[in-house]
Amino acid sequence: VQLVESGGGLAQAGGSLSLSCVASGKFFSINYMGWYRQAPGKQRELVASMTSGTTNYADSVKGRFTISRDNAKNTVYLQMNSLKPEDTAVYYCSAIEVVGTSLYDYWGQGTQVTVSS
């Protein structure tokens, strides 16, 4: 499985950006998809995730970011509104596939999001 993110870039504080992540390759079923981010000098952190229709958000992005998924397109999106400079980071897409008792974890290459004040 390959995950390819797109949509990162530069935005001003208060602005919006939308990220996309497309899963390709051979897989049975992607059970979990999520977005993580890593700012310079910081650990990678969960931003938002979706599994079995249930969404989860980091407290820092609740009310501003929205994760959604198009199963037909094997794509997960992250709509980011009211951006803040502290949202600046490399954003990574993650997917987990569960096949029987085996769990497969996949990551995209990351896309840079920079928010200027």
C-alpha positions as CSV (number, residue, x, y, z in Angstrom):
1,V,0.0,0.0,0.0
2,Q,1.3,3.5,-0.9
3,L,-0.1,6.6,0.7
4,V,0.4,9.9,-1.2
5,E,-0.4,13.2,0.5
6,S,-1.1,16.4,-1.3
7,G,-2.4,19.9,-0.5
8,G,0.2,21.3,1.8
9,G,1.6,24.7,1.4
10,L,1.7,28.2,2.9
11,A,-1.3,29.9,4.5
12,Q,-1.8,32.9,6.6
13,A,-3.1,32.7,10.1
14,G,-6.9,32.4,10.0
15,G,-6.7,30.9,6.6
16,S,-7.5,27.4,5.4
17,L,-5.8,24.5,3.7
18,S,-7.1,21.1,2.6
19,L,-5.0,18.0,2.6
20,S,-5.7,14.8,0.7
21,C,-4.2,11.3,1.0
22,V,-4.8,8.6,-1.6
23,A,-4.1,5.0,-0.8
24,S,-3.1,2.8,-3.7
25,G,-1.8,-0.7,-4.3
26,K,-3.2,-4.0,-3.2
27,F,-5.0,-4.1,0.1
28,F,-8.0,-5.8,1.5
29,S,-9.6,-3.1,3.6
30,I,-8.2,0.0,5.3
31,N,-9.6,-0.1,8.8
32,Y,-8.1,3.1,10.1
33,M,-6.9,6.3,8.5
34,G,-5.4,9.3,10.3
35,W,-3.4,12.4,10.0
36,Y,-0.4,13.1,12.2
37,R,2.0,16.0,12.3
38,Q,5.5,16.7,13.4
39,A,6.9,20.2,14.0
40,P,10.6,20.8,14.2
41,G,12.1,19.6,17.5
42,K,8.8,18.0,18.5
43,Q,7.4,14.4,18.5
44,R,5.0,13.3,15.9
45,E,1.4,13.7,17.2
46,L,-2.0,12.6,16.2
47,V,-4.1,15.3,14.6
48,A,-7.2,13.4,13.6
49,S,-8.3,9.9,12.9
50,M,-11.2,7.9,11.5
51,T,-12.1,4.3,12.1
52,S,-15.4,2.6,11.6
53,G,-17.0,6.0,11.0
54,T,-15.8,7.3,14.4
55,T,-13.6,10.4,14.3
56,N,-11.1,11.5,16.9
57,Y,-9.3,14.9,17.1
58,A,-6.5,16.4,19.1
59,D,-7.7,19.0,21.5
60,S,-5.6,21.6,19.7
61,V,-7.5,21.2,16.5
62,K,-11.1,20.5,17.6
63,G,-13.6,22.8,16.0
64,R,-11.0,23.9,13.4
65,F,-10.1,20.7,11.5
66,T,-12.3,18.1,9.9
67,I,-11.3,14.6,8.8
68,S,-13.3,12.8,6.1
69,R,-13.0,9.8,3.9
70,D,-14.1,8.8,0.5
71,N,-14.0,5.0,0.5
72,A,-14.7,4.8,-3.2
73,K,-11.6,6.8,-3.9
74,N,-9.5,5.3,-1.1
75,T,-8.9,8.9,0.0
76,V,-8.9,10.6,3.3
77,Y,-9.1,14.4,3.6
78,L,-8.2,16.9,6.3
79,Q,-9.9,20.3,6.0
80,M,-8.0,22.8,8.1
81,N,-9.7,26.1,9.0
82,S,-8.7,29.0,11.2
83,L,-5.1,28.0,10.9
84,K,-2.6,29.1,13.5
85,P,1.1,29.5,13.3
86,E,1.4,26.6,15.8
87,D,-0.2,24.3,13.1
88,T,3.0,24.6,11.1
89,A,4.4,21.1,10.7
90,V,4.9,18.3,8.3
91,Y,1.6,16.4,8.1
92,Y,1.6,12.7,7.6
93,C,-1.1,10.4,6.5
94,S,-1.4,7.0,8.2
95,A,-3.4,3.9,7.4
96,I,-3.8,0.6,9.2
97,E,-5.1,-2.6,7.6
98,V,-6.2,-5.5,9.7
99,V,-6.2,-8.8,7.9
100,G,-7.2,-11.7,10.2
101,T,-4.8,-11.4,13.1
102,S,-2.2,-9.4,11.2
103,L,-1.9,-5.6,11.4
104,Y,-0.2,-3.6,8.6
105,D,0.8,0.0,9.2
106,Y,1.4,2.4,6.4
107,W,2.7,6.0,6.2
108,G,2.9,8.7,3.6
109,Q,5.9,10.8,2.8
110,G,4.5,13.9,4.5
111,T,3.5,17.3,3.2
112,Q,4.6,20.6,4.7
113,V,2.1,23.0,6.1
114,T,3.4,26.5,7.0
115,V,1.2,29.1,8.7
116,S,2.5,32.6,8.8
117,S,1.4,35.1,11.4
